[in-house]
Amino acid sequence: MIKKIAWDAFKNTGDINTFMEFKQIQNIENNIKEIQDIQKITNMSVEKIEDNNDEIGTNNSNID
């Protein structure tokens, strides 16, 4: 919503500072999305490692 307000203000006024604020908001949103994607990948990797460890633990208990 802030992005829309900033963009509308720039269109109406032509103020470059408003446009620069709009661009900063876009960059922040993109950075947040990248961080969320990295967190998803990290969480998937941790879950996969935990699953593999569970399987290894099960196999080891059968050997004894």
C-alpha positions as CSV (number, residue, x, y, z in Angstrom):
1,M,0.0,0.0,0.0
2,I,2.9,2.4,0.8
3,K,4.3,1.6,-2.6
4,K,1.1,2.6,-4.3
5,I,0.9,5.8,-2.3
6,A,4.5,6.7,-3.1
7,W,4.0,6.0,-6.8
8,D,0.8,8.0,-7.0
9,A,2.5,10.9,-5.2
10,F,5.3,10.8,-7.7
11,K,2.9,10.7,-10.7
12,N,1.0,13.7,-9.3
13,T,4.0,15.8,-8.2
14,G,6.9,14.7,-10.3
15,D,9.0,15.0,-7.2
16,I,12.2,12.9,-7.6
17,N,12.6,12.3,-3.9
18,T,9.2,10.6,-3.8
19,F,10.3,8.4,-6.7
20,M,13.5,7.5,-4.9
21,E,11.5,6.6,-1.8
22,F,9.4,4.4,-4.0
23,K,12.5,2.7,-5.4
24,Q,13.8,2.1,-1.9
25,I,10.6,0.4,-0.9
26,Q,10.8,-1.8,-3.9
27,N,14.4,-2.8,-3.0
28,I,13.4,-3.6,0.6
29,E,10.5,-5.8,-0.6
30,N,12.8,-7.6,-3.0
31,N,15.3,-8.2,-0.3
32,I,12.6,-9.6,2.0
33,K,11.5,-12.0,-0.7
34,E,15.1,-13.2,-1.2
35,I,15.6,-13.7,2.5
36,Q,12.3,-15.7,2.7
37,D,13.4,-17.9,-0.2
38,I,16.7,-18.6,1.4
39,Q,15.0,-19.5,4.7
40,K,12.7,-21.9,2.8
41,I,15.7,-23.6,1.1
42,T,17.6,-23.7,4.4
43,N,14.6,-25.3,6.2
44,M,14.1,-27.9,3.4
45,S,17.8,-28.8,3.7
46,V,17.7,-29.1,7.5
47,E,14.6,-31.3,7.2
48,K,16.3,-33.5,4.6
49,I,19.4,-33.9,6.8
50,E,17.2,-34.8,9.8
51,D,15.3,-37.4,7.7
52,N,18.6,-38.9,6.5
53,N,19.9,-39.0,10.1
54,D,16.7,-40.7,11.2
55,E,17.1,-43.3,8.5
56,I,20.8,-43.9,9.4
57,G,19.8,-44.2,13.1
58,T,17.2,-46.8,12.2
59,N,19.7,-48.8,10.1
60,N,22.3,-48.7,12.8
61,S,19.9,-50.0,15.4
62,N,19.1,-53.0,13.2
63,I,22.9,-53.9,13.0
64,D,23.3,-54.3,16.7
